Amino acid sequence: MTEYSQQEIEYAFETFTTGVQEMLDAHREEHLPNLDRTLIKVRPGSKYWKLVRTHHGESVFGFVRKSDGAIFKPASWSAPFVKGPSAIRGYVTDPNNGMSSVTPYGVVYAR
């Protein structure tokens, strides 16, 4: 894996969250046009950014590790799933900004 500066990781994370929001908007327009818009909010923690999906309540969409931009599925409301070799689903610094690691429903399962 290539080393990235913290500034590069933060920029890639912003691009990733914008891409996730655009993906959710496009999915809603195509499949669920009568529903209210689902928003992605970022809740920063000490080690991870938590992406929270808000739509008539809140649920965790996924986590991104601040130190290297690794993308994780949620294990619970407050923690990512980090056990095992398949815990990391991608990186926000990947060529597609980590978008192959997510669907409109959340972070992908390990392949």
Legacy VTK file of the C-alpha trace (Angstrom):
# vtk DataFile Version 3.0
C-alpha trace
ASCII
DATASET POLYDATA
POINTS 111 float
0.000 0.000 0.000
1.216 3.483 -0.856
1.821 5.940 1.956
-0.440 9.005 1.892
-0.226 12.194 3.930
-2.984 12.964 6.408
-4.091 15.827 4.167
-4.406 13.448 1.180
-6.407 10.963 3.262
-8.754 13.700 4.511
-9.303 14.985 0.969
-9.968 11.446 -0.301
-12.414 10.922 2.587
-14.339 14.084 1.640
-14.474 12.875 -1.966
-15.634 9.453 -0.757
-18.463 10.879 1.359
-19.585 13.069 -1.553
-19.580 9.983 -3.798
-21.603 7.984 -1.267
-24.205 10.764 -1.039
-24.426 10.995 -4.847
-24.833 7.198 -5.076
-27.655 7.251 -2.506
-29.367 10.129 -4.319
-29.144 8.358 -7.699
-30.466 5.098 -6.212
-33.414 6.887 -4.614
-34.265 8.751 -7.833
-34.196 5.543 -9.863
-35.817 3.063 -7.486
-37.608 4.977 -4.716
-38.573 8.411 -6.077
-41.437 8.905 -3.608
-39.273 8.536 -0.498
-37.542 11.359 1.339
-33.849 11.884 0.728
-31.416 9.832 2.815
-28.460 11.858 4.062
-24.983 10.749 5.051
-23.530 12.521 8.064
-20.002 12.198 9.393
-19.364 11.748 13.089
-15.630 12.045 13.777
-14.087 9.977 16.547
-10.528 9.659 17.759
-9.585 6.791 15.361
-12.471 6.547 12.879
-14.934 8.645 10.945
-18.388 7.125 11.356
-20.746 7.521 8.401
-24.326 7.680 9.617
-27.299 7.278 7.297
-30.238 9.462 8.344
-33.716 8.639 7.091
-36.513 8.555 9.648
-33.907 7.585 12.229
-30.224 6.829 12.036
-28.114 3.793 11.202
-24.397 3.298 10.701
-23.386 3.103 7.039
-19.708 2.327 7.715
-16.447 3.465 9.264
-13.249 4.913 7.796
-9.978 4.770 9.729
-8.411 8.214 9.944
-4.788 7.026 9.876
-4.884 5.312 6.463
-8.392 5.689 4.961
-9.364 2.018 5.381
-13.104 1.340 4.953
-14.889 -1.013 7.391
-18.385 -2.440 7.845
-19.992 -1.599 11.171
-19.931 -4.241 13.909
-22.210 -2.117 16.079
-23.369 1.468 16.415
-20.084 2.468 18.008
-17.435 0.199 16.471
-16.273 -1.128 13.107
-15.773 -4.801 12.300
-11.972 -5.176 12.474
-11.410 -8.906 13.047
-9.906 -11.158 10.440
-8.048 -10.658 7.193
-11.155 -9.453 5.337
-12.029 -6.631 7.748
-10.764 -3.885 5.429
-13.113 -3.555 2.448
-11.148 -0.878 0.589
-9.470 2.495 0.990
-10.714 5.996 0.282
-7.380 6.532 -1.475
-8.093 3.775 -4.042
-8.285 4.946 -7.691
-12.108 5.002 -7.506
-12.073 6.683 -4.056
-13.321 3.513 -2.374
-16.646 3.509 -4.202
-16.266 -0.178 -5.150
-16.420 -0.881 -1.391
-19.972 0.425 -0.949
-23.499 -0.026 -2.272
-26.598 2.069 -1.552
-27.195 -0.296 1.380
-23.792 0.022 3.081
-20.258 -1.283 2.971
-19.914 -4.487 0.937
-19.384 -7.900 2.439
-15.961 -9.484 1.932
-15.485 -11.053 -1.472
LINES 1 112
111 0 1 2 3 4 5 6 7 8 9 10 11 12 13 14 15 16 17 18 19 20 21 22 23 24 25 26 27 28 29 30 31 32 33 34 35 36 37 38 39 40 41 42 43 44 45 46 47 48 49 50 51 52 53 54 55 56 57 58 59 60 61 62 63 64 65 66 67 68 69 70 71 72 73 74 75 76 77 78 79 80 81 82 83 84 85 86 87 88 89 90 91 92 93 94 95 96 97 98 99 100 101 102 103 104 105 106 107 108 109 110
